Amino acid sequence: MDLNTLKQTAARRAVEDVEDGMVVGLGTGSTAAFAVSALAERVRLGLRVVGIPTSERTARQAEAEGIGLGTLAEYPRVDLTIDGADEVALGELALIKGLGGALLREKIVAAASERLIIIVDATKLVERLGSHGPLPVEVAPFGWQATARALERLGGQANLRAQEGQAFLTDGGHYILDCRFGPIARPAELEAAIDRIPGVVESGLFVGMASAVIVADEGGIEVLTPSAAP
Ligand SMILES: O=C(CO)[C@H](O)[C@H](O)COP(=O)(O)O
């Protein structure tokens, strides 16, 4: 089974949890896009939902596929958000998100949600966050070099994300520093330390936020729920 089929399988399973009348947070990324399409299929069959998009990209897709959208101003309480992740730590189900560049809006919508369901293929599961890739940190463009140095003092090698030769700009007009920390022993402590750095807008560490993680692999689907932090 290819990766896209696994992503789609996890997405379809998550969308089964959406009930009529719900306000649904719509994640960003290739896996979340499958969830948007699966939700749109149900909307075409008569399901009534309001979608809260976590990026301009997701808003465009949802609108094109016929999902009615709202804002957190209109719907401050979100029933369920379905989103992807870059890494999921087994046990606590802490996450790294943001390789798709939408981590700030994703975290705001996740924090407003009763439930956050994360959908991944099994390649995203790790013993420790940071084992596979960098931790994205969204920062203010002003003085980003000083912010990068402060992140490096915490042990992460910070690289400014670029696209087509320019600094990548998030939907909020910020930069992203992709920080290589290696395996992260205490994600909650690191998240708090990063948040204290002036210039940091948000980090891609999502600790204690996931209600469940739906994992698709060759053998089928597994639904993980968080256990207490070690
Ligand atoms: O955090 C994200 C975007 O900011 C995505 O959820 C994350 O990057 C996973 O993306 P994909 O499903 O394409 O692997």
The ligand as an SDF file (V2000), in Angstrom:
LIG
                    3D

 14 13  0  0  0  0  0  0  0  0999 V2000
    1.8170   20.5150   10.6670 O   0  0  0  0  0  0  0  0  0  0  0  0
    1.4750   20.4630    9.5100 C   0  0  0  0  0  0  0  0  0  0  0  0
    1.3790   21.6510    8.6440 C   0  0  0  0  0  0  0  0  0  0  0  0
    1.8040   22.8010    9.3150 O   0  0  0  0  0  0  0  0  0  0  0  0
    1.1170   19.1500    8.9090 C   0  0  0  0  0  0  0  0  0  0  0  0
    0.0800   18.5950    9.6350 O   0  0  0  0  0  0  0  0  0  0  0  0
    2.3000   18.2510    8.9590 C   0  0  0  0  0  0  0  0  0  0  0  0
    3.3670   18.9130    8.2880 O   0  0  0  0  0  0  0  0  0  0  0  0
    2.0100   16.9210    8.2930 C   0  0  0  0  0  0  0  0  0  0  0  0
    1.8750   17.0950    6.9130 O   0  0  0  0  0  0  0  0  0  0  0  0
    1.6880   15.8520    5.9360 P   0  0  0  0  0  0  0  0  0  0  0  0
    0.3710   15.2430    6.2660 O   0  0  0  0  0  0  0  0  0  0  0  0
    1.7380   16.4600    4.5540 O   0  0  0  0  0  0  0  0  0  0  0  0
    2.8360   14.9120    6.1880 O   0  0  0  0  0  0  0  0  0  0  0  0
  1  2  2  0
  2  3  1  0
  2  5  1  0
  3  4  1  0
  5  6  1  0
  5  7  1  0
  7  8  1  0
  7  9  1  0
  9 10  1  0
 10 11  1  0
 11 12  2  0
 11 13  1  0
 11 14  1  0
M  END
$$$$
